[in-house]
Amino acid sequence: MPNSLLKKNIFANFFGNTWGSLMALVFVPFYIHFLGIEAYGLIAIFGTLQAMFAILDMGITPTINREMARLSAKPGGAQQMRDLIRTIELIYWAIAVIIGVVVISLSSFIAQEWINTTHLSSGVIQDAVYIMGVCVFFRWPLSLYSGALMGLQQQVLFNKIGVIINTAGSAVTLIFLWLVSPTIKMFFICQIVISLIHTLTVGLTLWRKVPEGEGRAIVNWGLIPGIWRFSAGSGGTAFLGVILSQMDKIILSRMLPLDVFGYYSIASAIATRLKSIYGPVTIAIYPHFSRLVELDNQEQLRGIYHKGCQFMSILIFPVAAIIAFFSHEILLLWMQNQEIAEQASLIVSILVAGRALNGVLQLPYMLQLAHGWTSLGFFVNLFAVILLVPLLVLMTIYYGVYGAAGVWLILNIGYISISIQIMHHKIFPADKWVWYGVDVGLPMLIAFTIAGIWRLMYSDFSNNYYMFLSLVCTSILSLFCTAIATPFGRELMMGLLQKVAPIYLLNMMQKKRGL
């Protein structure tokens, strides 16, 4: 894949994810205003349900992504590509039916036995969960179509569709809450319509972009044995990953009042926004990794890997450091609510630190998948589940939401310490300390040091304008210093300088001639 296409894909993914995060930041305070903090807790439970049912993906999404990228580099792979999509599509819609039925069947139990609420009645909650089941049914196949479209390098088009539908959907939802009915039931009815439109649009777009084969696409069960091992390995890893990432929400949704869970969900939503920063790079580079492994181009693969990891550090650590040290101020600017800022700020700081470490682990994991190596992720996650799930329960019992957040940070410190060591023993063994020191360690140290010093120097942010300006300036300084600390960052800045400097000099010469 040409580097120009890789850059376009990264930019498109970055814009799409950033826009989605911006929409969340803009609309969430309005949702809380119209629905209340308990209803927002239900929205968070909806997100947790979707994440938990991702277990049933069984590794299909990363598999279809990898297969589309691999077959696109293989002569005569178009018909196999079409048949594979048709076959997995049938499986995916069958799973969607099962998920919808399960959620609807559990609606009464969830409403009456699981959720602790003060203001919402069990009947309202049961209706909301029932509608969640229908919504999950329509939204579930979207991940399949998205993965295939990404593997075909149609990431610019995919993000255009997502930006348009999600923006329009959020706006329409808000209008209906404002003018028709400010209820959680209305919110989820709107989500059903949005999910249906989004899934059908991406699905139809995929079939228009798949190369023409020798004949029409057919269900071919003979293709499954060729991908089942990779799918099972990545699916097992994803299964354990979902347990690890969602266990805190499951435990807290059961043990805490719904309003307190709502505060935790707000903090989690902010931490998850970091994914909009590193997710675009991961999505764009993974198919590129797969192509280079298929072509056995190790030299280019190594170069892209390290540049990608350094780029990840430049993107993640300055933002994470600012959010971690100034979580209270950011929540206050966002929500304009002192109680929410006080309740959620420490949780935000802990979760963001863990999410930042998780972000820099994504490209090493994608490199493993590109090589077809799924066992490492599976066994590392299995060990983490055995060790940390009991710890999560105990920490939640004794320390509440802060204990649950702390376990997420411990988990990712363990990943950094163990999985990277094992991976680089097999893949690029001479590059391990380059990753720890150059790619990740130094950028992280610089970003958190700058943010920490600024936190100590300036503690009074009573003026919102000064607060915002201070955070922006600190972010720019941290980003600049982190960038120049890495070889790839210096390369980017030199390239930018070489482009900008001639234009500046030319403008100066023209002004002098004009004088």
C-alpha positions in Angstrom: 0.0 0.0 0.0 1.4 3.4 -0.9 2.5 5.6 2.0 0.1 8.3 0.7 -2.9 5.9 1.1 -1.7 5.0 4.6 -1.5 8.7 5.6 -5.0 9.3 4.1 -6.4 6.4 6.1 -4.7 7.5 9.4 -6.1 11.1 8.8 -9.6 9.8 8.0 -9.6 7.5 11.0 -8.3 10.2 13.2 -10.9 12.7 12.0 -13.7 10.2 12.3 -12.8 9.1 15.8 -12.1 12.7 16.9 -15.4 13.9 15.6 -17.2 11.0 17.3 -15.5 12.0 20.6 -16.4 15.6 20.1 -20.0 14.7 19.5 -20.0 12.7 22.8 -18.5 15.6 24.7 -21.0 18.0 23.2 -24.2 15.8 23.6 -23.6 14.0 26.9 -24.2 17.0 29.1 -27.5 17.6 27.3 -28.5 13.9 27.7 -27.8 14.2 31.4 -29.8 17.5 31.6 -32.9 16.0 29.9 -32.7 12.4 31.4 -30.8 12.7 34.7 -27.7 10.9 36.0 -29.5 7.6 36.7 -30.8 7.4 33.1 -27.2 8.1 31.9 -26.2 5.2 34.0 -28.6 3.1 31.9 -27.0 4.4 28.7 -23.6 3.2 30.2 -25.1 -0.2 30.9 -26.2 -0.4 27.3 -22.6 0.2 26.3 -21.4 -2.5 28.7 -23.9 -5.0 27.2 -22.7 -4.3 23.7 -19.1 -4.8 24.9 -19.9 -8.0 26.7 -21.7 -9.5 23.7 -18.5 -8.7 21.6 -17.4 -12.0 23.1 -19.7 -13.7 20.5 -17.7 -12.1 17.7 -15.3 -15.0 18.2 -12.5 -13.2 16.5 -14.5 -12.8 13.3 -13.9 -9.0 12.9 -10.1 -9.0 13.1 -10.1 -12.1 10.9 -12.2 -10.6 8.1 -10.0 -7.5 8.3 -6.8 -9.5 7.9 -8.3 -11.7 5.2 -9.5 -8.7 3.1 -6.0 -7.2 3.3 -4.3 -10.5 2.6 -6.5 -11.5 -0.3 -6.3 -8.0 -1.9 -2.5 -8.6 -2.2 -3.1 -12.1 -3.7 -3.8 -12.4 -7.5 -7.2 -13.9 -8.2 -8.5 -13.5 -4.6 -11.6 -11.5 -5.5 -14.1 -14.5 -5.6 -12.8 -16.0 -2.4 -13.1 -12.5 -0.8 -16.8 -12.3 -1.8 -17.6 -15.8 -0.8 -16.0 -15.3 2.6 -17.9 -12.1 3.3 -21.2 -13.9 2.3 -20.5 -16.9 4.5 -19.5 -14.9 7.6 -22.4 -12.4 7.0 -24.8 -15.3 7.5 -23.1 -16.3 10.7 -23.1 -12.8 12.0 -26.8 -12.1 11.5 -27.6 -15.4 13.2 -25.6 -14.3 16.2 -27.4 -10.9 16.1 -30.8 -12.7 16.5 -29.4 -14.7 19.5 -28.1 -11.6 21.2 -31.4 -9.7 20.7 -33.4 -12.6 22.2 -31.1 -12.9 25.2 -31.2 -9.2 26.1 -35.0 -9.1 25.7 -35.4 -12.2 27.8 -33.2 -10.8 30.6 -34.9 -7.4 30.7 -37.1 -8.3 33.7 -34.2 -9.7 35.7 -31.9 -6.8 34.9 -34.6 -4.3 35.9 -35.7 -5.9 39.1 -32.7 -7.8 40.4 -29.5 -6.3 39.1 -29.9 -2.5 38.9 -30.1 -0.4 42.1 -32.1 2.7 41.4 -33.7 5.5 43.4 -35.8 7.5 41.0 -36.5 5.3 38.0 -39.1 2.6 38.3 -38.4 -1.1 37.4 -41.0 -0.8 34.7 -39.2 2.1 33.0 -35.9 0.2 33.3 -37.4 -3.0 31.9 -38.8 -1.2 28.9 -35.4 0.5 28.3 -33.6 -2.9 28.5 -36.1 -4.5 26.1 -35.5 -1.7 23.5 -31.7 -2.2 24.1 -32.1 -5.8 22.9 -33.7 -4.6 19.6 -31.0 -1.9 19.2 -28.1 -4.4 19.8 -29.7 -6.7 17.1 -29.5 -4.0 14.5 -26.1 -2.7 15.5 -24.3 -6.0 15.9 -23.5 -6.7 12.3 -21.9 -3.3 11.9 -18.6 -4.5 13.3 -18.4 -7.2 10.6 -19.0 -4.8 7.7 -16.7 -2.2 9.2 -13.9 -4.7 9.6 -14.2 -5.9 6.0 -14.3 -2.3 4.7 -11.3 -1.4 6.7 -9.4 -4.4 5.4 -10.2 -3.2 1.8 -8.5 0.1 2.7 -11.8 2.0 2.3 -11.3 3.8 5.6 -11.9 7.3 4.2 -15.3 6.3 2.9 -16.1 4.4 6.1 -15.4 7.5 8.3 -17.4 9.8 6.0 -20.4 7.5 6.6 -19.9 7.3 10.3 -19.4 11.1 10.7 -22.6 11.9 8.8 -24.8 9.3 10.4 -23.6 9.7 14.0 -23.8 13.5 13.9 -27.3 13.5 12.4 -28.4 10.8 14.8 -27.1 12.6 17.9 -28.8 15.8 16.8 -32.1 14.1 16.0 -32.0 12.3 19.3 -31.5 15.5 21.2 -34.4 17.2 19.3 -36.7 14.3 20.1 -35.7 14.5 23.8 -36.3 18.2 23.8 -39.5 18.5 21.8 -41.2 15.1 22.0 -40.4 13.2 25.2 -37.4 13.6 27.6 -37.4 9.9 28.5 -34.8 7.1 28.4 -37.3 5.1 26.3 -37.3 7.8 23.6 -33.5 7.8 23.7 -33.2 4.1 22.9 -36.0 4.2 20.2 -33.8 6.8 18.4 -30.8 4.5 18.8 -32.7 1.7 17.1 -33.3 3.8 14.0 -29.7 5.1 13.9 -28.3 1.6 14.3 -30.4 0.2 11.5 -29.5 3.0 9.1 -25.8 2.8 10.0 -25.5 -1.0 9.6 -27.4 -1.1 6.3 -25.4 1.8 4.8 -22.0 0.3 5.7 -23.1 -3.2 4.6 -24.3 -2.0 1.2 -21.2 0.1 0.8 -19.0 -2.9 1.5 -20.7 -5.0 -1.2 -20.3 -2.2 -3.7 -16.5 -1.9 -3.0 -15.7 -5.7 -3.0 -13.9 -6.5 -6.3 -15.9 -8.5 -8.9 -15.2 -12.2 -8.9 -15.9 -14.9 -11.4 -19.5 -15.3 -10.3 -22.0 -14.2 -7.6 -21.1 -14.4 -3.9 -22.1 -17.7 -2.3 -22.1 -19.3 1.1 -18.9 -21.5 1.1 -18.4 -23.4 4.3 -15.2 -24.7 3.0 -13.5 -21.4 3.6 -14.0 -21.6 7.4 -11.4 -24.2 8.1 -8.7 -21.9 6.6 -9.4 -19.1 9.0 -10.8 -20.9 12.1 -7.4 -21.2 13.9 -6.7 -17.5 13.6 -10.3 -16.6 14.4 -10.4 -18.8 17.5 -7.1 -17.4 18.8 -8.0 -13.8 18.3 -11.6 -14.6 19.5 -10.2 -16.1 22.7 -8.0 -13.1 23.3 -10.9 -10.8 22.7 -13.2 -12.8 25.0 -10.7 -12.4 27.9 -10.1 -8.8 27.0 -13.8 -8.0 27.2 -14.0 -9.6 30.6 -11.0 -7.6 31.8 -12.2 -4.3 30.4 -15.9 -4.6 31.4 -15.7 -6.4 34.7 -15.4 -3.2 36.6 -18.6 -1.9 35.1 -20.4 -5.2 35.7 -19.5 -5.3 39.4 -20.2 -1.6 40.0 -23.5 -1.7 38.2 -24.6 -4.4 40.7 -23.0 -3.1 43.9 -23.4 0.7 43.6 -26.5 2.9 43.3 -27.3 3.8 39.7 -26.4 7.5 40.2 -22.9 6.6 41.6 -22.4 4.2 38.7 -23.4 7.2 36.4 -20.4 9.2 37.8 -18.1 6.3 37.1 -19.5 6.0 33.6 -18.8 9.6 32.9 -15.2 9.1 34.0 -14.9 6.0 31.9 -16.3 7.8 28.9 -13.5 10.4 29.2 -10.8 7.8 29.5 -12.3 5.9 26.6 -12.0 9.0 24.4 -8.3 8.4 24.3 -9.1 5.5 21.9 -10.2 8.1 19.4 -6.5 9.3 19.4 -4.8 5.9 19.0 -7.6 3.9 17.3 -7.2 5.6 13.9 -3.5 4.7 13.8 -4.2 1.1 14.8 -7.0 0.7 12.3 -4.9 2.1 9.4 -1.6 0.3 10.1 -3.0 -3.2 10.9 -3.9 -4.0 7.2 -0.5 -2.6 6.2 1.2 -4.9 8.7 -0.7 -7.9 7.2 0.3 -7.0 3.6 4.0 -6.7 4.6 4.0 -10.0 6.4 2.4 -11.6 3.4 5.1 -10.1 1.2 7.8 -11.0 3.8 9.2 -7.4 3.7 10.8 -7.4 7.2 12.8 -4.3 6.8 9.9 -2.1 5.9 7.7 -3.8 8.5 10.3 -3.0 11.2 10.5 0.6 10.2 6.7 1.1 10.1 6.4 -0.6 13.4 8.8 1.7 15.3 7.5 4.8 13.6 4.0 3.8 14.4 4.8 3.2 18.0 6.6 6.5 18.4 3.7 8.3 16.7 1.3 6.6 19.1 3.4 7.9 22.1 3.4 11.4 20.6 -0.4 11.3 20.3 -1.3 9.6 23.5 1.0 10.8 26.3 0.6 14.6 26.2 -3.2 14.3 26.1 -3.3 11.6 28.8 -0.9 13.6 31.1 -3.0 16.8 30.8 -6.3 14.9 31.5 -4.7 12.9 34.5 -3.3 16.0 36.2 -6.2 18.4 35.4 -9.2 16.0 35.5 -11.2 18.2 37.9 -10.8 21.3 35.8 -11.6 19.5 32.6 -14.8 18.0 34.1 -15.8 21.4 35.4 -15.3 23.0 32.0 -17.2 20.1 30.3 -20.1 19.5 32.6 -20.4 22.9 34.4 -21.3 20.9 37.4 -19.2 21.0 40.6 -20.7 17.8 42.1 -19.8 15.7 39.0 -16.3 17.2 38.9 -15.7 16.3 42.5 -17.2 12.8 42.3 -15.5 11.7 39.0 -12.1 13.5 38.8 -9.9 11.0 40.7 -11.5 8.1 38.8 -10.8 9.9 35.5 -7.1 10.3 36.4 -6.6 6.7 37.3 -8.5 5.4 34.2 -6.8 7.7 31.8 -3.3 6.5 33.0 -4.4 2.9 32.4 -5.9 3.7 29.0 -2.7 5.5 27.9 -0.6 2.4 28.6 -3.2 0.3 26.9 -3.0 2.5 23.8 0.7 2.1 23.3 0.2 -1.7 23.4 -2.1 -1.8 20.4 0.5 -1.8 17.6 2.6 -4.6 19.2 -0.6 -6.6 19.4 -1.5 -5.8 15.8 2.0 -7.0 14.8 1.3 -10.3 16.5 -2.0 -10.7 14.7 -0.4 -9.8 11.3 2.0 -12.7 11.9 -0.9 -14.9 12.8 0.3 -15.2 16.4 -2.7 -15.2 18.6 -1.6 -17.5 21.5 0.4 -14.8 23.3 -2.5 -12.4 23.7 -4.8 -15.3 24.8 -2.5 -16.7 27.5 -1.5 -13.3 28.8 -5.2 -12.3 29.1 -6.0 -15.6 30.7 -3.4 -15.1 33.3 -4.7 -11.6 33.9 -8.3 -12.9 34.4 -7.2 -15.5 36.9 -5.1 -13.0 38.8 -7.0 -9.8 38.6 -10.7 -10.6 38.6 -10.6 -11.7 42.3 -8.5 -8.6 43.0 -11.1 -6.5 41.2 -13.9 -7.8 43.4 -11.9 -7.2 46.6 -10.7 -3.8 45.6 -14.3 -2.8 44.7 -15.6 -4.1 48.0 -13.0 -2.2 50.1 -12.3 0.8 48.0 -15.3 1.2 45.7 -15.0 2.9 42.4 -11.4 3.9 43.0 -10.4 0.4 43.6 -11.9 -0.8 40.4 -10.2 2.0 38.5 -6.9 1.1 40.1 -7.1 -2.5 38.9 -7.4 -1.3 35.3 -4.1 0.6 35.8 -2.4 -2.4 37.4 -3.6 -4.6 34.5 -1.9 -2.4 31.9 1.3 -2.1 33.8 1.4 -5.9 33.9 0.9 -6.0 30.1 3.7 -3.5 29.5 6.0 -5.5 31.8 5.3 -9.0 30.6 3.7 -9.2 27.1 6.2 -6.9 25.4 9.1 -9.0 26.8 7.6 -12.2 25.4 6.7 -10.7 22.0 10.1 -9.2 21.2 11.7 -12.5 22.1 10.1 -13.9 18.9 9.4 -10.8 16.7 12.3 -8.3 16.2 14.2 -9.6 19.3 16.9 -6.9 18.9 14.3 -4.1 19.1 12.9 -4.7 22.6 14.7 -1.9 24.4 14.2 0.4 21.5 10.5 0.0 22.1 10.8 0.5 25.9 13.2 3.4 25.8 12.8 5.3 22.5 9.3 4.4 21.4 7.5 4.7 24.7 9.6 5.4 27.8 11.1 8.8 27.1 8.0 10.3 25.5 5.9 9.2 28.5 8.4 10.6 31.0 8.6 14.0 29.3 4.8 14.4 28.8 3.9 13.5 32.4 6.8 15.6 33.8 5.7 18.8 32.0 2.1 18.3 33.0 3.1 17.6 36.6 5.3 20.7 36.9 2.5 22.8 35.5 0.1 21.3 38.1 2.4 22.2 40.9 3.0 25.7 39.7 -0.6 26.7 39.0 -3.3 25.5 41.4 -5.9 28.3 41.2 -8.1 28.0 38.1 -11.1 30.0 39.3 -11.5 31.8 35.9 -12.8 29.4 33.2 -11.1 31.4 30.4 -7.7 31.3 32.1 -8.2 27.7 32.9 -8.9 26.8 29.3 -6.0 28.9 27.9 -3.6 27.4 30.4 -4.6 23.8 29.5 -4.2 24.6 25.8 -0.7 26.1 26.3 0.4 23.2 28.4 -0.8 20.7 25.9 1.0 22.4 23.0 4.3 22.6 25.1 3.9 18.9 26.1 3.2 17.8 22.5 6.2 19.7 21.1 8.6 18.4 23.7 7.3 14.8 23.4 7.6 15.0 19.6 11.2 16.2 19.5 12.1 13.4 22.0 11.5 10.7 19.3 13.3 10.2 16.0 10.0 10.0 14.1 8.7 13.1 15.8 11.9 15.0 14.8 11.5 13.7 11.2 7.9 14.9 11.1 8.9 18.4 12.4 11.8 18.7 10.0 9.5 17.7 7.1 7.0 20.3 8.2 9.7 22.9 8.6 11.0 22.2 5.1 7.6 22.7 3.7 6.7 25.8 5.7 10.1 27.7 5.6 10.3 28.1 1.8 6.7 29.5 1.7 7.6 31.9 4.5 10.8 33.0 2.8 8.9 33.4 -0.5 6.3 35.6 1.1 9.0 37.8 2.7 10.8 38.2 -0.6 7.5 39.2 -2.3 6.8 41.8 0.4 10.3 43.3 0.0 9.8 43.5 -3.7 6.5 45.2 -3.2 8.1 47.8 -1.0 
